[in-house]
Amino acid sequence: MSVAVLGGGSWGTTLANLLSKKGESTRLWVRNRALAGKMTEKRVNSTYLPGIELCRALQITPDIEEALEGADFFLVAVPSQFIRSVLEDHRELFPDQAAMICASKGVELETLKPMSHVIREALGPKQARYACLSGPSFADEVSRELPTAVSLGCEDRVLAHTLRDLFSTEYFRVYTSPDFRGVELGGAVKNIMAIAAGISDGLGFGHDARAALITRGLAEMSRLGRALGAQERTFMGLSGMGDLVLTCTGDLSRNRQVGLKLGQGQRLQKILEDMHMVAEGVKTTRAVYELGLEYDIELPITQQVHAMLYEDKNPREAVQELMGRALKDE
């Protein structure tokens, strides 16, 4: 099978390398021409995935037309806020009913729409078939072939099983779910909770506080999911609880690192300037906060993270407000 991977960050590079090592014909589109040239020559993505040797068979190109030509499947690993523009600008290059697999996690800030809506709208009359890949998976660990399990959300059962077989290896296990809404929403909202957990740890609040944030964060995620048409049980799985635990506790999480530094007193602008890669949770916080207002959903953790990120609220004050809310049954 031929696969085009859009996005030369850590996750796009990792998945492209995984497929190429499996023997699948894989082309990776890297927007930055200089980086694409270095990756082709040195066989390593020193900017986003240092220390990981890239398969010799992996084709790397800065030309998106070359990357897309003749592909059977299209894996999108572009930062979520840029997916619409990339696809709209190159819509004519995609075939009708293209099989699109989204590996990016977020909610579009301008429209408050999940990636399933964004991709289908961006490709319009092409009538794209949609799947999303999400779950507890750090690019570095997958690249080093450490055991990992993820969820693939797709309502087309035949396509879901085809993609499951395409991505699965002896170290990368893929489960399928028809609830693509829940799978993609869990992957987005967990980044907000990772920022919150990082802030808590940065303030020195300990394991108890982190466990409470993870548990109540899951409840918050489930409430939002129900309102948006997802199945609540999906959030008990890999793309919900699994990814939530990983990003709230693992130091490889970019969103957790943002929270840690905020809790330690650093300014958000400085934190983001110092980062090589995108922390999706920063913009997702604003989008989910707006969704909560639109649907009148109680999202207390998201509200406080939003206040800390965008209203310069003191983290200790935010925690006091969370702890001081009216008591209730769980």
C-alpha positions as CSV (number, residue, x, y, z in Angstrom):
1,M,0.0,0.0,0.0
2,S,1.1,3.6,-0.6
3,V,0.8,6.1,2.2
4,A,1.3,9.8,2.1
5,V,2.2,11.4,5.5
6,L,1.7,15.1,5.9
7,G,3.8,16.7,8.6
8,G,7.5,16.3,9.5
9,G,7.2,16.8,13.2
10,S,8.0,14.1,15.8
11,W,4.7,12.1,15.4
12,G,4.4,12.4,11.6
13,T,8.1,11.3,11.3
14,T,7.5,8.4,13.7
15,L,4.5,7.0,12.0
16,A,6.0,7.4,8.5
17,N,9.1,5.6,9.7
18,L,7.0,2.8,11.3
19,L,5.1,2.2,8.0
20,S,8.3,2.3,6.0
21,K,10.0,-0.2,8.2
22,K,6.9,-2.5,7.7
23,G,7.6,-2.4,4.0
24,E,4.8,0.0,3.0
25,S,5.6,2.5,0.3
26,T,5.6,5.7,2.4
27,R,6.3,9.3,1.4
28,L,6.7,12.0,4.1
29,W,5.9,15.6,3.3
30,V,8.2,18.0,5.3
31,R,7.2,21.6,4.6
32,N,10.7,23.0,5.6
33,R,12.8,22.4,2.5
34,A,16.1,22.7,4.4
35,L,15.0,20.1,7.0
36,A,13.7,17.8,4.3
37,G,17.1,17.9,2.7
38,K,18.9,17.2,5.9
39,M,16.6,14.3,6.7
40,T,17.1,12.8,3.3
41,E,20.9,13.1,3.6
42,K,21.5,12.2,7.2
43,R,18.5,9.9,7.7
44,V,17.5,11.5,11.0
45,N,15.1,14.3,12.0
46,S,17.5,16.1,14.3
47,T,15.0,18.9,14.9
48,Y,11.9,16.9,16.1
49,L,13.1,13.3,16.6
50,P,16.9,13.4,17.4
51,G,18.7,10.1,17.7
52,I,16.3,8.0,15.7
53,E,17.6,6.5,12.5
54,L,15.1,6.7,9.6
55,C,14.4,3.8,7.4
56,R,16.3,4.0,4.1
57,A,13.1,3.2,2.2
58,L,11.3,6.2,3.6
59,Q,10.9,8.9,0.9
60,I,11.1,12.4,2.2
61,T,10.0,15.4,0.2
62,P,9.2,19.1,0.6
63,D,6.9,18.9,-2.5
64,I,3.4,18.1,-1.3
65,E,2.3,17.1,-4.8
66,E,5.0,14.5,-5.0
67,A,4.1,13.2,-1.5
68,L,0.4,12.8,-2.4
69,E,0.7,11.4,-5.9
70,G,-0.8,7.9,-6.2
71,A,-1.3,7.4,-2.5
72,D,-3.9,5.0,-1.2
73,F,-4.0,6.5,2.3
74,F,-3.4,10.0,3.6
75,L,-2.1,10.4,7.2
76,V,-2.4,14.0,8.5
77,A,0.1,14.9,11.3
78,V,0.1,18.7,10.8
79,P,-0.6,20.8,13.9
80,S,-4.4,21.0,14.2
81,Q,-4.8,24.7,13.8
82,F,-3.1,24.5,10.3
83,I,-4.9,21.4,8.9
84,R,-7.7,23.3,7.2
85,S,-5.4,25.7,5.3
86,V,-3.1,22.9,4.2
87,L,-5.9,20.7,2.9
88,E,-7.9,23.6,1.3
89,D,-4.8,24.9,-0.5
90,H,-4.1,21.4,-2.0
91,R,-7.6,20.0,-2.3
92,E,-7.3,19.3,-6.0
93,L,-4.4,16.9,-5.3
94,F,-6.6,14.5,-3.3
95,P,-8.7,11.8,-5.0
96,D,-12.5,11.4,-4.4
97,Q,-13.4,9.6,-1.2
98,A,-9.8,9.8,0.0
99,A,-9.1,7.8,3.2
100,M,-7.9,10.4,5.6
101,I,-6.3,9.4,8.9
102,C,-5.8,12.2,11.4
103,A,-3.0,11.9,13.9
104,S,-3.2,15.5,15.2
105,K,-5.0,16.3,18.4
106,G,-7.0,19.4,18.9
107,V,-10.1,21.5,18.3
108,E,-10.0,24.3,15.7
109,L,-10.0,27.6,17.5
110,E,-11.8,29.7,14.9
111,T,-14.7,27.3,14.4
112,L,-14.7,25.2,17.6
113,K,-14.9,22.1,15.3
114,P,-13.1,18.8,15.8
115,M,-10.7,17.5,13.2
116,S,-13.3,15.2,11.6
117,H,-15.4,18.3,10.7
118,V,-12.3,20.3,9.6
119,I,-10.9,17.6,7.3
120,R,-14.3,16.8,5.7
121,E,-15.1,20.5,5.2
122,A,-11.6,21.3,3.8
123,L,-11.9,18.6,1.2
124,G,-15.5,19.4,0.5
125,P,-16.8,17.6,-2.6
126,K,-14.1,15.0,-2.4
127,Q,-16.2,13.3,0.3
128,A,-13.3,12.1,2.4
129,R,-13.5,9.0,4.5
130,Y,-12.3,9.8,8.0
131,A,-10.4,8.0,10.7
132,C,-8.3,9.2,13.7
133,L,-5.4,7.7,15.5
134,S,-5.1,8.5,19.2
135,G,-4.0,7.0,22.5
136,P,-1.1,7.0,25.0
137,S,1.9,7.2,22.6
138,F,5.0,9.3,22.9
139,A,6.8,9.6,19.5
140,D,10.2,8.8,21.1
141,E,9.0,5.6,22.7
142,V,7.2,4.4,19.5
143,S,10.3,5.2,17.5
144,R,12.4,3.1,19.8
145,E,9.9,0.2,19.3
146,L,8.7,0.1,22.9
147,P,5.3,-1.6,23.4
148,T,2.5,0.9,22.7
149,A,-1.3,0.5,22.3
150,V,-3.6,3.1,20.6
151,S,-7.1,3.5,19.4
152,L,-8.3,4.1,15.8
153,G,-11.7,5.8,15.5
154,C,-13.5,5.1,12.3
155,E,-17.2,4.4,11.7
156,D,-16.5,2.5,8.4
157,R,-15.8,-1.0,9.7
158,V,-14.0,-2.2,6.6
159,L,-11.8,0.8,6.4
160,A,-11.1,0.6,10.2
161,H,-9.9,-3.0,9.9
162,T,-7.8,-2.2,6.9
163,L,-6.1,0.7,8.8
164,R,-5.7,-1.4,11.9
165,D,-3.7,-4.0,9.9
166,L,-1.8,-1.3,8.1
167,F,-0.5,0.4,11.3
168,S,-0.1,-2.6,13.7
169,T,3.3,-4.1,14.4
170,E,4.8,-6.4,17.0
171,Y,5.3,-3.3,19.2
172,F,2.5,-1.0,18.1
173,R,-1.0,-2.5,18.8
174,V,-4.1,-0.8,17.3
175,Y,-7.6,-1.2,18.6
176,T,-10.6,0.0,16.6
177,S,-13.6,2.0,17.7
178,P,-16.6,3.2,15.6
179,D,-16.8,6.2,18.0
180,F,-14.4,8.5,16.1
181,R,-15.9,11.5,17.9
182,G,-14.9,10.2,21.3
183,V,-11.5,9.1,20.1
184,E,-10.6,12.5,18.7
185,L,-12.1,14.4,21.6
186,G,-10.3,12.4,24.2
187,G,-7.0,13.1,22.4
188,A,-7.7,16.9,22.4
189,V,-9.1,17.4,25.9
190,K,-6.4,15.4,27.7
191,N,-3.8,18.0,26.7
192,I,-5.7,20.6,28.8
193,M,-5.6,18.3,31.8
194,A,-1.9,17.7,31.2
195,I,-1.3,21.4,31.5
196,A,-3.3,21.4,34.7
197,A,-1.4,18.4,36.1
198,G,1.9,20.1,35.2
199,I,0.9,23.3,37.0
200,S,0.0,21.3,40.1
201,D,3.3,19.5,40.1
202,G,5.1,22.8,39.4
203,L,3.5,24.2,42.5
204,G,4.7,21.2,44.5
205,F,1.2,19.9,45.3
206,G,2.1,16.2,45.2
207,H,0.7,12.9,44.0
208,D,-2.7,13.3,45.6
209,A,-3.5,16.5,43.7
210,R,-2.4,15.0,40.4
211,A,-4.5,11.9,40.9
212,A,-7.5,14.1,41.7
213,L,-6.9,16.2,38.5
214,I,-6.7,13.1,36.3
215,T,-9.9,11.6,37.8
216,R,-12.0,14.8,37.7
217,G,-10.4,15.6,34.3
218,L,-11.8,12.4,33.0
219,A,-15.3,13.3,34.3
220,E,-15.0,16.7,32.5
221,M,-13.9,15.0,29.3
222,S,-16.9,12.7,29.5
223,R,-19.4,15.5,30.1
224,L,-18.2,17.3,27.0
225,G,-18.1,14.2,25.0
226,R,-21.7,13.3,25.8
227,A,-22.8,16.8,24.7
228,L,-21.0,16.5,21.4
229,G,-22.4,13.1,20.5
230,A,-19.6,10.8,21.7
231,Q,-20.1,7.6,23.7
232,E,-19.1,7.9,27.3
233,R,-17.5,4.5,27.5
234,T,-14.9,5.6,24.8
235,F,-13.3,7.8,27.5
236,M,-12.6,4.8,29.7
237,G,-10.3,3.4,26.9
238,L,-6.9,4.2,25.4
239,S,-7.9,7.5,23.8
240,G,-9.4,8.7,27.0
241,M,-8.1,7.4,30.3
242,G,-5.0,5.9,28.7
243,D,-3.8,9.1,27.0
244,L,-4.9,11.2,30.0
245,V,-2.7,9.2,32.4
246,L,0.3,9.3,30.1
247,T,0.2,13.0,29.4
248,C,-0.5,14.0,33.0
249,T,2.4,11.9,34.4
250,G,5.0,11.5,31.6
251,D,7.8,14.1,31.4
252,L,7.9,13.6,27.6
253,S,4.5,15.4,27.4
254,R,4.9,18.9,25.9
255,N,1.7,20.1,27.5
256,R,2.7,18.8,30.9
257,Q,6.0,20.7,30.5
258,V,4.1,23.9,29.7
259,G,2.2,23.4,33.0
260,L,5.3,22.6,35.0
261,K,6.9,25.8,34.0
262,L,3.8,27.9,34.6
263,G,3.6,26.4,38.1
264,Q,7.2,27.3,38.6
265,G,6.5,31.0,37.8
266,Q,7.5,31.3,34.1
267,R,5.5,33.3,31.7
268,L,3.5,31.5,29.0
269,Q,5.0,33.6,26.1
270,K,8.5,32.7,27.2
271,I,7.7,29.0,27.6
272,L,6.3,28.8,24.1
273,E,9.1,30.7,22.6
274,D,11.6,28.3,24.0
275,M,9.8,25.2,22.7
276,H,10.7,23.5,19.4
277,M,7.4,21.8,19.0
278,V,3.7,22.8,19.3
279,A,1.9,22.2,22.6
280,E,-1.6,21.6,21.2
281,G,-3.2,22.1,24.6
282,V,-2.6,25.8,24.8
283,K,-5.0,26.6,21.9
284,T,-7.2,23.7,22.6
285,T,-7.9,25.1,26.1
286,R,-9.4,28.3,24.5
287,A,-11.5,26.3,22.0
288,V,-12.8,23.9,24.6
289,Y,-13.5,26.7,27.0
290,E,-15.6,28.4,24.3
291,L,-17.4,25.0,23.6
292,G,-18.3,24.8,27.3
293,L,-19.9,28.3,27.2
294,E,-21.7,27.5,24.0
295,Y,-23.2,24.2,25.2
296,D,-23.5,25.3,28.9
297,I,-21.3,22.5,30.2
298,E,-19.6,22.6,33.5
299,L,-15.8,22.4,32.8
300,P,-14.2,23.8,36.0
301,I,-10.6,22.6,35.3
302,T,-10.7,23.9,31.7
303,Q,-12.1,27.2,33.0
304,Q,-9.2,27.6,35.5
305,V,-6.5,26.5,33.0
306,H,-8.0,29.1,30.5
307,A,-7.9,31.8,33.2
308,M,-4.2,31.0,33.9
309,L,-3.2,30.9,30.3
310,Y,-5.2,33.8,28.9
311,E,-6.2,36.0,31.9
312,D,-2.9,35.9,33.8
313,K,-4.6,34.3,36.8
314,N,-2.4,33.2,39.7
315,P,-2.1,29.4,39.7
316,R,-2.5,29.1,43.5
317,E,-5.7,31.2,43.3
318,A,-7.0,28.9,40.6
319,V,-6.4,25.9,42.8
320,Q,-8.1,27.5,45.8
321,E,-11.2,28.2,43.7
322,L,-11.3,24.6,42.4
323,M,-11.0,23.2,46.0
324,G,-13.5,25.7,47.3
325,R,-16.3,24.9,44.9
326,A,-19.6,23.7,46.4
327,L,-19.5,20.2,47.7
328,K,-21.5,17.5,45.9
329,D,-21.9,13.8,45.2
330,E,-19.3,12.3,42.9
